[in-house]
Amino acid sequence: MSKQALTYDDIQLIPSYSTVSSRKNIQLNTFLTKRYQLCVPLIASCMDTVCESEMAIALAESGGAGCIHRFMRIEEQAKQVTHTVQALRKETTLHHWQQSFEHLTTHPVPIPIVAATGANGDYAERALALTAAGANIILIDVAHGHHENVKHAIEKLKSILPGHVDIIAGNIASATAAKDLENWGADGLRVGVGGGSLCTTRLKTGFGVPNVTCLQDILAVTGLPVIADGGIRTSGDIAKALALGASSVMLGSLIAGTKEAPGQIIEKSNGLFKRYRGAASLETKMAHNQEQRNVEGESTIIPFKGGVKFVVEGLLDGIRSALSYGGADHLKVFRPEYVTVTHAGQAEARPHLIY
């Protein structure tokens, strides 16, 4: 099969007639899984230089969620979950979440507490410890989610975890994979293969589907909430993913380098920096005593960005503006049409009078 595939830079959304009186009135609540909702459609990626408890707390306080990475001992990851749960019991945080959903329900809305496992080895023991610590969503974090190991992992976790726990599975890039994972029992899908800012999967293996086409193919066949993962560089990219029907987006590079991201600040003559590395990079594998093979990622340092709250606020401003341009006051009705653009159109879309 051969067809043209598009990614975010290849499209531009078409403005629609709008009756939105103020961007402040735009609602961004969405589903993360079948049962759990977010106030805003942002999730911190389960990478060891992006999300531990400090990031998960900060994202939840902003209305999103953070997925605590799995590259640590089970006991340490469970402590990270416990710390997150205890911090989110604050009355102000709970009130913020309930306010966001009061127009939909009078019942308390649980805050999603998300943590990652793999699909082999100690994944079942890890998932049990994480849910005992307070996680209510387990994300099966593997590079190739359309795999027999993931099938068995979903089935196993569904049989041993408490009934209130949902499972997100991925990463996937095809409609067939989406249908299979849904049939296997997944409650949410993580979509995107090879599009991360430090990912080399497409270069190393030749596999992967550009993000727009990937999302379209999968959203055409599933009713599960879909997380768009990879290739998100701006709030405009987030808007495009949501316009296509994604329920939320996963953030890596956009929030790496912030105060809440794991890792020490590195001081250099030209400024402050923090490390950022792909989950399949050689540096990550060495740091966690993994086998140094199947390397499909890079590592780098990125400028220190300060508090993640300010980064998130900027992204949300852009997303709300996007909904206003699309004539939508809620994500459910944000479905603008788009056009494909040429290289000249891509250049025109960026500031082009800066010397």
C-alpha positions as CSV (number, residue, x, y, z in Angstrom):
1,M,0.0,0.0,0.0
2,S,1.3,3.5,-0.9
3,K,-0.3,6.8,-0.1
4,Q,0.8,10.3,0.7
5,A,1.2,11.0,4.4
6,L,1.1,14.4,6.2
7,T,2.5,15.8,9.3
8,Y,1.7,19.0,11.3
9,D,3.8,21.4,9.1
10,D,2.0,20.1,6.0
11,I,-1.4,21.5,7.1
12,Q,-3.0,24.8,8.2
13,L,-6.4,25.0,9.8
14,I,-9.0,27.2,8.1
15,P,-10.6,29.9,10.3
16,S,-14.4,29.5,10.9
17,Y,-17.3,31.8,11.8
18,S,-17.0,32.3,15.6
19,T,-19.4,33.4,18.3
20,V,-16.9,32.9,21.1
21,S,-17.2,36.1,23.2
22,S,-14.0,35.6,25.2
23,R,-11.1,33.1,25.1
24,K,-11.5,32.9,28.9
25,N,-14.8,31.1,28.4
26,I,-13.4,28.3,26.3
27,Q,-13.5,24.9,28.0
28,L,-10.6,22.5,27.5
29,N,-11.7,19.5,29.5
30,T,-11.3,16.2,27.8
31,F,-11.0,12.5,28.4
32,L,-7.7,10.9,29.0
33,T,-9.1,7.4,29.2
34,K,-12.6,5.9,29.1
35,R,-13.3,7.0,32.7
36,Y,-10.8,9.7,33.6
37,Q,-10.9,13.3,32.5
38,L,-8.5,16.2,32.3
39,C,-9.2,19.9,32.8
40,V,-6.7,20.7,29.9
41,P,-5.4,18.3,27.2
42,L,-1.8,18.2,28.3
43,I,0.2,15.2,29.6
44,A,3.9,15.1,30.6
45,S,5.8,12.3,28.8
46,C,7.0,9.3,30.8
47,M,10.7,10.1,30.1
48,D,13.4,10.2,32.8
49,T,14.3,13.8,32.0
50,V,10.7,14.9,31.8
51,C,8.4,13.5,34.5
52,E,8.7,12.4,38.0
53,S,6.4,13.5,40.9
54,E,7.4,17.2,40.8
55,M,6.3,17.4,37.2
56,A,3.2,15.3,37.7
57,I,2.1,17.6,40.5
58,A,2.7,20.7,38.5
59,L,0.8,19.5,35.5
60,A,-2.1,18.3,37.6
61,E,-2.2,21.7,39.3
62,S,-2.5,23.2,35.9
63,G,-5.3,20.8,35.0
64,G,-3.3,18.2,33.0
65,A,-1.4,15.1,34.1
66,G,2.1,13.7,34.2
67,C,3.0,10.1,33.6
68,I,5.8,9.1,36.0
69,H,8.5,7.2,34.1
70,R,9.4,3.6,34.8
71,F,13.2,3.8,34.7
72,M,13.7,3.3,38.4
73,R,13.3,0.6,41.0
74,I,9.6,-0.3,41.7
75,E,9.9,1.0,45.3
76,E,11.1,4.4,44.1
77,Q,8.4,4.7,41.4
78,A,5.8,3.8,44.0
79,K,7.1,6.5,46.3
80,Q,6.9,9.0,43.5
81,V,3.2,8.1,43.0
82,T,2.6,8.4,46.8
83,H,4.2,11.8,46.8
84,T,2.0,12.9,43.9
85,V,-1.2,11.6,45.5
86,Q,-0.4,13.3,48.8
87,A,0.4,16.6,47.2
88,L,-2.9,16.6,45.2
89,R,-5.0,16.1,48.2
90,K,-4.7,19.9,48.8
91,E,-8.1,21.6,48.9
92,T,-7.2,24.2,46.4
93,T,-6.2,21.6,43.8
94,L,-9.3,19.6,44.3
95,H,-11.5,22.7,44.1
96,H,-9.8,23.7,40.8
97,W,-10.6,20.3,39.2
98,Q,-14.2,20.3,40.4
99,Q,-14.7,23.8,39.1
100,S,-13.6,22.7,35.7
101,F,-16.3,20.1,35.5
102,E,-19.1,21.6,37.5
103,H,-21.0,22.4,34.3
104,L,-20.9,18.7,33.4
105,T,-21.5,16.9,36.7
106,T,-22.2,17.5,40.4
107,H,-20.2,14.4,41.3
108,P,-16.5,14.7,42.4
109,V,-14.1,14.2,39.5
110,P,-11.1,12.0,40.3
111,I,-7.7,13.5,39.4
112,P,-5.8,11.1,37.1
113,I,-2.6,9.7,38.6
114,V,-0.6,8.1,35.8
115,A,2.4,5.9,36.0
116,A,4.2,3.8,33.4
117,T,5.2,0.1,33.2
118,G,6.8,-2.0,30.5
119,A,5.2,-5.0,28.9
120,N,7.6,-7.7,30.1
121,G,9.8,-8.6,33.1
122,D,8.5,-7.1,36.3
123,Y,5.6,-5.1,34.7
124,A,2.8,-6.9,36.7
125,E,4.6,-6.5,40.0
126,R,5.3,-2.9,39.2
127,A,1.7,-2.1,38.2
128,L,0.4,-3.7,41.4
129,A,2.8,-1.5,43.5
130,L,1.9,1.6,41.6
131,T,-1.9,1.1,42.0
132,A,-1.4,0.3,45.7
133,A,0.4,3.6,46.0
134,G,-2.5,5.5,44.4
135,A,-2.1,5.4,40.6
136,N,-5.5,5.0,38.9
137,I,-4.1,4.8,35.3
138,I,-1.3,2.5,34.1
139,L,0.4,3.4,30.8
140,I,2.1,0.5,29.1
141,D,5.2,2.3,27.7
142,V,6.8,0.5,24.8
143,A,8.1,1.8,21.4
144,H,6.0,-0.8,19.4
145,G,2.6,-1.1,21.0
146,H,1.2,-3.4,18.3
147,H,2.9,-6.4,19.8
148,E,2.1,-9.7,21.4
149,N,3.8,-8.7,24.6
150,V,1.4,-5.7,24.9
151,K,-1.6,-8.0,24.3
152,H,-0.6,-10.3,27.1
153,A,0.3,-7.3,29.4
154,I,-3.2,-5.7,28.9
155,E,-4.9,-9.0,29.6
156,K,-2.8,-9.7,32.6
157,L,-3.2,-6.2,34.1
158,K,-7.0,-6.3,33.6
159,S,-7.1,-9.5,35.5
160,I,-5.0,-8.4,38.5
161,L,-5.6,-4.7,39.0
162,P,-8.4,-3.1,40.9
163,G,-11.5,-2.3,38.9
164,H,-11.1,1.5,39.0
165,V,-7.7,1.3,37.2
166,D,-7.7,2.2,33.5
167,I,-4.9,1.2,31.0
168,I,-3.4,3.3,28.3
169,A,-1.4,1.3,25.6
170,G,0.8,2.2,22.7
171,N,2.7,3.5,20.9
172,I,0.9,2.7,17.7
173,A,0.7,4.1,14.2
174,S,-2.0,2.2,12.3
175,A,-5.7,1.6,12.3
176,T,-5.2,-2.1,12.6
177,A,-3.2,-1.6,15.8
178,A,-5.9,0.7,17.2
179,K,-8.6,-1.9,16.7
180,D,-6.5,-4.6,18.1
181,L,-5.5,-2.7,21.3
182,E,-9.2,-1.7,21.8
183,N,-10.2,-5.4,21.5
184,W,-7.5,-6.4,23.9
185,G,-9.0,-4.1,26.5
186,A,-7.1,-0.8,26.4
187,D,-8.9,2.2,27.8
188,G,-6.9,4.8,25.9
189,L,-4.4,4.9,23.1
190,R,-1.0,6.5,22.8
191,V,-0.4,7.3,19.1
192,G,2.8,8.2,17.2
193,V,5.9,6.2,16.2
194,G,9.2,7.8,15.5
195,G,8.1,11.5,15.7
196,G,9.7,12.5,18.9
197,S,12.3,15.4,18.9
198,L,15.2,13.0,19.8
199,C,13.8,9.8,18.3
200,T,15.8,8.1,15.5
201,T,13.4,5.2,14.9
202,R,12.4,6.3,11.4
203,L,16.1,6.8,10.5
204,K,17.3,3.6,12.0
205,T,14.4,1.3,10.9
206,G,12.5,3.1,8.2
207,F,9.2,2.6,10.1
208,G,6.8,5.3,11.3
209,V,3.8,7.3,9.9
210,P,3.8,11.1,9.8
211,N,1.6,12.5,12.6
212,V,-1.4,13.9,10.9
213,T,-2.1,10.9,8.7
214,C,-1.3,8.6,11.7
215,L,-4.0,10.3,13.8
216,Q,-6.5,10.4,11.0
217,D,-6.2,6.7,10.3
218,I,-6.6,5.7,13.9
219,L,-9.3,8.2,14.9
220,A,-11.4,6.9,11.9
221,V,-11.7,3.4,13.6
222,T,-11.7,3.9,17.3
223,G,-13.9,5.7,19.9
224,L,-11.2,5.5,22.6
225,P,-9.5,8.7,23.8
226,V,-6.3,9.2,21.8
227,I,-3.1,10.8,23.0
228,A,-1.1,12.4,20.2
229,D,2.6,11.7,21.1
230,G,5.6,13.1,19.2
231,G,6.3,16.0,16.8
232,I,4.6,18.6,19.0
233,R,6.8,21.7,18.9
234,T,4.3,24.6,19.3
235,S,0.8,25.3,20.6
236,G,-0.2,25.4,16.9
237,D,0.8,21.8,16.6
238,I,-1.3,21.0,19.7
239,A,-4.3,22.7,18.1
240,K,-3.8,20.7,14.9
241,A,-3.7,17.4,16.8
242,L,-6.9,18.4,18.8
243,A,-8.6,19.6,15.6
244,L,-8.1,16.2,14.0
245,G,-9.8,14.5,17.0
246,A,-7.0,13.7,19.5
247,S,-8.3,14.0,23.1
248,S,-4.9,15.1,24.4
249,V,-1.2,15.5,23.6
250,M,1.9,14.3,25.3
251,L,4.6,16.8,25.9
252,G,8.4,16.0,26.0
253,S,10.7,18.7,24.6
254,L,8.3,21.5,25.2
255,I,8.4,21.1,29.0
256,A,11.9,19.5,29.3
257,G,14.4,21.9,30.7
258,T,12.0,23.3,33.2
259,K,12.5,23.5,37.0
260,E,10.2,20.6,37.6
261,A,11.8,18.2,35.1
262,P,14.2,15.7,36.7
263,G,17.9,16.5,36.6
264,Q,20.3,19.1,37.8
265,I,20.7,22.5,36.3
266,I,23.9,22.7,34.3
267,E,25.8,26.0,34.4
268,K,27.8,27.0,31.3
269,S,29.4,30.2,30.2
270,N,26.5,30.9,27.8
271,G,23.7,30.2,30.2
272,L,21.8,27.5,32.2
273,F,20.9,24.1,30.8
274,K,19.3,20.8,31.7
275,R,19.7,17.3,30.1
276,Y,17.1,15.9,27.8
277,R,17.4,12.5,26.3
278,G,15.2,10.0,24.3
279,A,13.9,7.0,26.2
280,A,15.8,4.7,23.8
281,S,19.0,6.7,23.7
282,L,22.3,5.2,24.6
283,E,22.7,7.6,27.5
284,T,19.3,6.5,29.0
285,K,20.2,2.8,28.5
286,M,23.6,3.4,30.2
287,A,22.1,5.5,33.1
288,H,19.7,2.6,33.9
289,N,22.0,-0.3,33.3
290,Q,20.0,-1.5,30.3
291,E,21.5,-3.6,27.5
292,Q,23.2,-1.2,25.1
293,R,21.5,-2.3,21.9
294,N,18.5,-1.2,19.8
295,V,19.5,2.4,20.3
296,E,16.8,4.6,18.7
297,G,17.3,8.0,20.3
298,E,19.6,10.9,21.0
299,S,20.5,13.0,24.0
300,T,21.4,16.6,24.4
301,I,21.2,19.6,26.7
302,I,18.5,22.3,26.3
303,P,18.3,25.8,27.8
304,F,16.8,26.1,31.3
305,K,13.2,27.4,31.0
306,G,12.2,28.2,34.5
307,G,8.9,27.0,36.0
308,V,6.7,24.7,33.9
309,K,3.6,26.6,34.9
310,F,4.6,29.5,32.7
311,V,5.3,27.2,29.7
312,V,1.9,25.5,30.2
313,E,0.1,28.9,30.5
314,G,1.6,30.0,27.2
315,L,0.6,26.8,25.5
316,L,-3.0,27.0,26.8
317,D,-3.2,30.6,25.6
318,G,-2.4,29.4,22.1
319,I,-4.8,26.5,22.3
320,R,-7.7,28.7,23.4
321,S,-6.9,31.2,20.7
322,A,-7.0,28.3,18.2
323,L,-10.5,27.3,19.4
324,S,-11.6,30.9,19.0
325,Y,-10.4,30.9,15.4
326,G,-12.2,27.7,14.8
327,G,-15.5,29.0,16.3
328,A,-15.4,26.5,19.1
329,D,-16.0,27.0,22.8
330,H,-15.2,23.4,23.7
331,L,-12.9,20.7,22.3
332,K,-15.8,18.4,21.4
333,V,-16.9,20.9,18.7
334,F,-13.4,21.9,17.5
335,R,-13.3,20.3,14.1
336,P,-12.1,23.0,11.6
337,E,-11.2,22.0,8.1
338,Y,-7.6,22.3,6.9
339,V,-5.6,22.8,3.7
340,T,-2.3,21.2,2.8
341,V,0.5,23.7,2.2
342,T,3.6,23.9,0.0
343,H,7.1,24.7,1.3
344,A,6.4,28.3,0.4
345,G,3.3,28.1,2.5
346,Q,5.3,26.7,5.4
347,A,7.8,29.6,5.1
348,E,5.0,32.1,5.0
349,A,3.5,30.7,8.2
350,R,6.6,31.7,10.1
351,P,7.9,35.2,10.9
352,H,9.9,36.2,7.8
353,L,10.9,39.8,8.4
354,I,13.4,39.3,11.2
355,Y,17.1,40.2,10.5
